Each structure stands twice: as C-alpha cells, then as structure tokens.
C-alpha cells in the first residue's frame, strides 16, 4: 500500500500499514472517494483493466484498505483529505488520471490536476460545480490535460443519448430528459444528500410536469429537477433542454413533489433540517432498485426520436460510465481542455460500448 498523510482523520490507518510504493509505469489512476457506493465499483472496474495502477483514496483509510485488500493486489490504498494541500500534493505525485467520486473541493482538485498535466474525471451532478470547473478550460489546454464532466448516469448517459438523438434528428430544437430514480437502490449517502439538497433548493424552473412512457414501467409523471445535464446539453447541442425526475415508486413521486409544491422542503431548508431529513429518508424502504433514462429530441414539425435505457443499480450504472471515461483518457486520443462526456467520443460508438458492458437494456423510438 502507499503511504498515508500524517493526519489521523476519520477511519485513520496507522502509517506502517500504508507502505509507500513507487508510481507504476504509465502513472497511477487515483479514485478519490474510491470506497463509496460509486467509487468502489469504479475502483474495482479500473483495477481489472489496470492492475497495480489504481489507488483507492479518501479520508477514511480503513475503508480504502478494505477495498484494496479485497482486490488481490490489483488496487492500492491511500488516506487523503482533499481539502489539505499537502495531502493533495502527495496523492497527485505520479498520477496520470484522477477520478473524483465525491463532491468536496471539486474545483480546487480539478485545478491542481490540470496545472500538473493530470487528466481529471468528475461525476458531480451540480450545475455550479461543473460551471466552475468549466472555467479551467484554458488551464487544461495550456498543460495538455483533459477534464471530462457530466460523467455517470445523469448527467452522463443522458448527455450521450441526447447527442445521439440530435444526430438522428438533425432538425431537433428541443430535448426532454426523464430520469426514474430507484427509491430503494444502491445509491450512497452522498447521492441521497445531493437529491435532498436539490429538493430543498428554490424551484426556479418554469417547466411543467410531463407524462412519459418508460419501457417496462408504463406511463409516469416526471417533474422538473435541477440536474446539470439540461444545461450542458443546451450548451453543447444548441437546443432547449429540460430534465425531469420521478421515482420507481409512483406513490413516492406523488408524495415528494406534492410536499415540494406546498413548500415543505423550503421549510426544511430554512429550519436547517436538511441533514435530519436525509437521515430519515436513508431508512425509508419504499420502491425498488430499478432506474430508467428516457431522452427524446423534437423537431419543430413534431418529428421525434427517442432513446431509453432501463436497468438496476443506479450506482453501478454510474460507475460503469465513469470507468469507461477514465479508460478513454488513458488511451491518450482525447483532445485537451474541459469537455462534456458527449464531446469525448462518437456518441453512437460510446453508447454501444456501454450497452455491451451490461449497463442496462437499450431501446429506440423514431417517428
């Protein structure tokens, strides 16, 4: 194992248990938050492709050790707090790619990577985070490095499907994105916290709920939701885009958005009770572990092209997309700069690779 930083934070592991190693040929691939719901799967996938190169990193050294220890030597562990400059400097030494699977100091980490010529992958779904990293495009180009944003299920797969729909329907001027989230799936604490924070944030959307037919789930009512893909899709494809969300439990969808409409979640925010609500919802056992993504592009004459993907285990799907992006960066044929996922590779080819990876069942609709 590689050496830990001197600080003894959450889950600290004695330094003698994290033995320093020289960076591997080709540079290490550091997965920050590599023991979380998404990060663990990203680490395991990359460890299969690049045994010995992947570092599971995060504040909890014990959990990093557990993931690395179960890999049969394919993964290494590193205790690191990304908010501490010395920690960050040490973990970036010898790194070729950093995969950010947490939402903590994202812009600072991205800047530190790019100014060292290290590629960066970020799975954040927050518009503010992606916008801040997007401003580092000049820095990335100056150091011949690439940062890839909108990586995961939504944003991520949704962006790829939107681009493919617009390629098939070149006259499209509108894109509707619908995401069905599992109410009782494999999402981690950070994903649940993020969802609650979006519910408690002021609702500035002028879009209305929409009924959408999701393969295998019938018609569902989806509600506007502030996932970043609608903004990045609008920017990269030049179309109007709206993202809506529902849960795999129709009853839960009705209840949650009814409470939102009467100001319940705004009250939670004003009372400073967001953390308490997140903890309560983490114990809720309603619905299942199925997700669905539906993206439709519309032309002014009413013509439509749509893609849908359905599957299980949202975190696994997010991790598969993320690992494939890191693999593309390791190939060295991606242009420098800050890119959205649909600007990294031909969308049809990328979608086919994800389909073969077992991410879910794909279907298309054209009319």
Buried (B, 14 or more C-beta within 10 A) or exposed (E): BBBBBEEEBEBBBEBEEBEEBEBBEEBBBBBBBBBBBBBBBBBBBBBEBBBBBBBBBBBBBBBBBBBBEEBEEBBBBBBBBBEBEEBBEBBBEBBBBBBBBBBBBBBBBBBBBBBBBBBBBBBBBBBEBBBBBBEBBEBBBBBEBBBBBBBBBBBBBBBBBBBBBBBBBEEBBBBBBBBBBBBBBBBBEBBBBBBBBBBBEEBEBEBEBBEBEBBEBEEBBBBBBBBBBBBBBBEBBEBBBBBBBBBBBBEBBBEBBEBBEEEBBBEBBEEEBBEEBBBEBEEEEEBEBBBBBBBBBBBEEEEBBBBBBBBBBBBBBBBBBBBBBBBBBBEEEBEBBBBBBBBBBEBEEBBEBBEEBEBBEBEEBEE
